[in-house]
Amino acid sequence: ANASEKLLGLMEHWSPGEAGWTVFELMGGSFDDESTRMWARAQILQLMCGFGDTFELRYSRPPFSLFVFMDDQASRDDKVAAFKSATDMHPHCRPLFLRKLLRLCPTFESMSVRGSHVLRAVNESATISVDFSERSHAQLRQDMS
């Protein structure tokens, strides 16, 4: 949310002296050039879409949506909805971690007890990164062009 807010601020405050545009200004960029402004806006919008794809869409689905089981304050309805979303997913579409987690915790009750500990351990020890995948895709695009 903070990143999206900062990016929106960049779009709203296209002018010399604004903190987000310091490097652009130091490099001699012209704030009066309409094509440059449109290019910068396009880059910001693409980045905002990437944030949406990664954080809002990807992390709102299983297995990430099951992290609600770690939250003692979350309602039972939220946990039931997350579990149903995970079990309703076609087995062939489930990520490997989700398949193994559901094999270990096949019921709502087992997910509430044992699954919450597994999820907490993963949350505290695993670094979730798409860096390798993104770099591989970028290299492929460069090789293809």
C-alpha positions in Angstrom: 0.0 0.0 0.0 2.8 2.4 0.8 4.6 1.7 -2.5 1.3 2.3 -4.5 0.8 5.5 -2.6 4.3 6.7 -3.4 3.9 5.8 -7.0 0.6 7.7 -7.2 2.4 10.7 -5.6 5.0 10.6 -8.4 2.2 10.8 -11.0 0.5 13.6 -9.3 3.6 15.7 -8.6 5.4 15.9 -11.9 7.5 19.0 -11.4 11.0 20.2 -10.5 12.0 20.0 -6.9 9.8 17.1 -6.0 11.7 14.4 -4.1 10.7 11.5 -6.3 12.0 13.2 -9.4 15.4 14.4 -8.1 17.5 11.9 -10.3 15.4 12.8 -13.4 16.1 16.5 -12.7 19.8 16.0 -12.0 20.1 14.1 -15.3 18.8 17.1 -17.2 15.3 15.8 -17.8 12.8 18.3 -19.1 9.6 18.6 -17.1 8.1 20.5 -20.1 8.5 17.7 -22.6 5.0 16.0 -23.0 6.4 12.7 -24.5 8.8 12.3 -21.5 6.0 12.9 -19.1 3.8 10.3 -20.8 6.7 7.8 -20.9 7.3 8.3 -17.2 3.6 7.9 -16.4 3.6 4.6 -18.5 6.5 3.3 -16.5 4.8 4.1 -13.2 1.5 2.5 -14.3 3.3 -0.6 -15.4 5.0 -0.8 -12.0 1.7 -0.3 -10.2 0.2 -3.1 -12.3 3.1 -5.4 -11.4 2.5 -4.6 -7.7 -1.2 -5.5 -8.2 -0.4 -8.8 -10.0 2.2 -9.8 -7.4 0.8 -8.6 -4.1 -2.9 -8.3 -4.6 -3.7 -11.2 -7.0 -0.9 -13.7 -6.3 -0.7 -13.4 -2.5 -4.5 -13.3 -2.1 -4.8 -16.9 -3.4 -3.7 -20.2 -1.9 -1.3 -21.1 -0.4 -0.7 -17.5 0.7 -4.4 -16.9 1.6 -4.0 -19.7 4.2 -1.6 -17.5 6.2 -4.9 -16.3 7.9 -4.6 -19.4 10.0 -1.7 -17.8 11.8 -3.8 -14.9 12.9 -5.6 -15.5 16.2 -7.7 -12.4 15.6 -9.0 -13.6 12.2 -12.6 -14.8 12.2 -13.5 -18.4 11.7 -15.5 -17.4 8.6 -12.3 -15.9 7.0 -10.4 -19.1 7.8 -13.2 -21.3 6.4 -13.2 -19.2 3.2 -9.4 -19.5 2.9 -9.5 -23.3 3.4 -12.4 -23.7 1.0 -10.6 -21.7 -1.6 -7.5 -24.0 -1.2 -9.5 -27.2 -1.3 -11.7 -26.1 -4.2 -8.6 -25.5 -6.4 -8.1 -28.3 -8.9 -5.3 -30.6 -7.7 -3.4 -30.1 -10.9 -3.5 -26.3 -10.4 -2.2 -26.3 -6.8 1.4 -25.2 -6.2 3.6 -27.9 -4.8 3.6 -26.4 -1.3 -0.2 -26.3 -1.2 -0.4 -29.9 -2.3 1.9 -31.0 0.4 0.2 -28.9 3.0 -3.2 -30.2 2.2 -1.9 -33.8 2.3 -0.5 -33.0 5.8 -3.7 -31.1 6.9 -6.6 -32.3 4.8 -9.4 -31.0 7.1 -10.2 -27.6 8.5 -9.5 -28.7 12.0 -6.1 -30.1 11.1 -5.2 -26.9 9.2 -6.3 -24.9 12.2 -4.0 -26.8 14.6 -1.1 -28.3 12.7 -1.3 -26.2 9.6 -1.0 -23.0 11.4 2.4 -24.1 12.8 3.6 -25.1 9.4 2.5 -21.8 7.9 4.1 -19.9 10.7 7.4 -21.7 10.2 7.3 -21.0 6.5 6.4 -17.4 7.1 9.3 -16.9 9.5 12.0 -18.8 7.6 11.2 -18.7 3.8 12.1 -15.8 1.6 9.3 -15.5 -0.9 10.9 -14.0 -4.0 10.1 -14.0 -7.7 13.5 -12.5 -8.5 14.9 -15.6 -10.2 11.8 -16.1 -12.3 11.6 -12.4 -13.3 15.3 -12.3 -14.3 14.9 -15.5 -16.3 11.9 -14.0 -18.2 13.9 -10.8 -18.8 16.8 -12.8 -20.2 14.5 -14.8 -22.5 12.9 -11.6 -23.8 16.4 -10.1 -24.5 17.5 -13.3 -26.2 14.4 -13.4 -28.4 14.7 -9.8 -29.6 
